[in-house]
Amino acid sequence: MEIATIKSQLYTSYNDLFLQGNKTACELLDADRATIWLVDHETNVLWSKVADGVPVIRIPKKTGIVGYVVDHGHMFNIKDA
């Protein structure tokens, strides 16, 4: 099996895992949608891996609510948002 084929299969598996995790989180939290954010420590950027219906979002690491959560290391719940 070629390296490119293996990489492609791993990428697909990880994407499926993220999508399923996102769907499960929405069901458990009774949420309409959710976004999975990844941290790029080299560039200090947060980027969305899975966001329902929107393209990839890239923001500075300490920006907004997601930046606060990453910086402080705990959940921030906004009821009825």
ABEGO torsion letter per residue (X at the ends): XBAAAAAAAAAAAAAAAAAAAAAAAAAAAGBABBBBBBBBAAAGBBBBABBBGBBBBBBBAABEAAAAAAAAGBBBBBBGX
